[in-house]
Amino acid sequence: MMRTEVPQQILNLSFHGIGRPIGRDFADGEREVWVTPETFAATLDACVGRSDVHLSFDDGNWTDLELALPALLARNLKATFFIVPSWLGEPGFMSKQDLKELAASGMPIGNHGLQHHDWTTLEPDRLEHEIGQGRRLLEELTGTEIRTAAIPFGAYNDTVLDTVRHQAYDFVYTSDGGTGAPEAWLQPREHLRSSHTSAEIAALLTGV
């Protein structure tokens, strides 16, 4: 049965890549957040009709366009794609034209930082630039207004939150895990991992 009521809690489920990178190797710690095509497809199937599950993708890997987009469209699902604009066109990542195609398909685009730095390590002026310039480039490329941001590495402190709040984002996504209220400005996310079993994924989806 389709869920039509407004959920009291939502699960923000995040992906990074599907299968393995092409044209580059895994970065440190990246392998654990790439899932098999089979796991990806089964997870999407379980999300169909779920208003209490929100999907997202980080980084702008080539699999976002080649594998994720067709699978989402086939199931009438939407996901937010948090892009690192400086990685566009690099081996294994989407091109600028790919990003335009993704946005034209109706998928929301969000900011994941200009260069995917740990925002807690940056001086205030550089932090402002990292967040603000990433947003400006994405808006120029897509012709859309960027209203959401995902914090790289999930690393934040009061300075990071104050900076993002000052830049007037509607929602900011962390890696804290668990569920959140739909209207909350700071949204926790669960990252799907290669180690997740079918039972663990099912538990995530039934625990909302």
N, C-alpha and C positions, 0 to 999 in steps of 0.2 A: 504494500500500500504506500502511495506517495505521502510524504510528510508535508503538510501545507501550513501547519501552525508555526508561529514564530518561536524558535527554540529559546529556552532559558539559558542554555549553555551551548557553546560551539567548540568543535575540535578543529583546530587549524593544522592540517596535515601537509608537511612539506617534503618535496622530492628535490634531488640534485641532478642525478643522471640515470639513464637507463642503459643497461648492458655494460659497455666500457667506452672510454674516450677513443676517438679516431684522430690521428695526427699528433697525439701527445700522450704522455703517461699520466697516471694518477698523481696528483699533488699529495703532499704529506697529509694523512688523515682523510683523504677524499674517497678512497676505495670503500670505506665502511658506509658511506651514504649513497652509493650507487646500487640500484636494485636490478634484478633480472627482468627481462621483458614479461615473463610469466607472472612474477609477483606484481609488477606494475599493472598489468591487465586485470588480474584478479582483484586488486585493490580498487581500481576504478569501477569495476563491476559492482563492488559492494557499496560504492558511494552514490550510485545512481538513485535519484529521488531523495537524497539526504540533504535537507536544508540546514542540518546541524553539523555538517562537515564542510569546511572550506579548504580548497586545495591551493597549493602554491609551489613554485619552482624557483630555485636559487641559481644565480651565477650567469645564466645564458649559454649553457652547453648546447652543442649541436643537436643533441637528442630532443631538446625542447621543441624544435620545429619539425624535425624528421620523424620522431616517434611519438612524442607527447601530444602535439597538436592534433594529428589525425585521430588518435585514440580518444581525445576529449570530444572532438566534434562528432565522432561516431556515436557517442553516448549522450550527446546534448549536455555536456558538462562544461563548466568554466573554471579557470584557474588564474591566479595572479602570478605573473612572471617577474621576479625581482632580478634586475639586470645590472651587471657591472659594465658600464659603457666603455671603459678602457680595454676590456677584453674582447670587444666585438672585432671580428676579423682575425683574431689570433687562432693558431691551430687548435682544433677541437671545440671552438666556440662559434656561435652564430655570427653572421656578417651583419652589417648595418641594414642591408636589404632584407635579410631574414627577419630582423627585428620589426621592420616596417610591415612585412607580411603577417607576422604574428599579431601586431596591433590591429591591422586591417581586418583580421579574422574575428575581432571582437573580444580578444583576451585582454584583461587589464594588465597594465605594465606598472611596476613599482621600482623604486630606487634601492640599490644594494651597495651604494657607495661608488665613488669615481674609480677607485683602485682596490677596493676590498681590503682596506687597512683595518686593523683593530682600532676602533674609534676611541677607546679608553687611553690609548698611547699618544694621541695627537694633541698638540698645543691648540688653544682655542681658535686661532685664525686658520690653522690648517684644517681643523675639524669642520669649521664653517665651510671652507672651500671643498672639502671632500664630499660633504653632504649636498651642498648647494650646487656645485658644478656638475655632479652626477645627475642631479635632477634636471638642470638646464639642458644638458646634452640629450637626455632621454626625451624631454619635451620637444626639442628641435627635431629629433629623428622621427618621432612617432606622430607629431602633431596633436598629441593629447596632453591633458593636464595630469601631472604625476602627484597623486594624493596620498600614497602609502610608501612606507620604507621598511625594509627588513635589516636589522642590525647585523653586520658581519660578525661571524663567530659567536653571536649572541652575547657579546661583551658590552656591557653598558654600566655607567655610573651616573651620578646626578648631573655632571657636566654634559654628558652625552644626551640625557633626556631633556635637559633644559635647552640645548641647542636644537634638537629635533622639534621640540614643542614650539620654539621661537620661529621655526620655519613653517609652522602651521600645516603639519601633516594630519590627515584625518585619523589614520591608524598607523601604529608602529609595532612591528612584529619582532619578538624575541625568540630565544631557543629554550625558554624556561620549562616547557612541557606542561601537560595537563590541559584542561579546558578553560574557557573564559566566557565572560558575558559578551553578547554580540555588540553592545554599545561601548565597551571598554576601549579607551584610547590605546593602552598598552596591551597587546594581544600575545599570549603564549603560543608557541608552536611545538608540535611533535615532529621530529625528522624521521622519515622512514629510512631504515638502515638495512644493509645487506644481511645482517644477522637476525633480523626479525623473522620469526616463524609465522606460518599461517594462523596459528592459534593466537599469537601475540598481536597480530594485526587485527584479527577478529575482536580481541579483547579491547583494543583501542577504540574500535568503531562502535562497540556496544556499550562502552563506558561513558558515553556522552550524557 
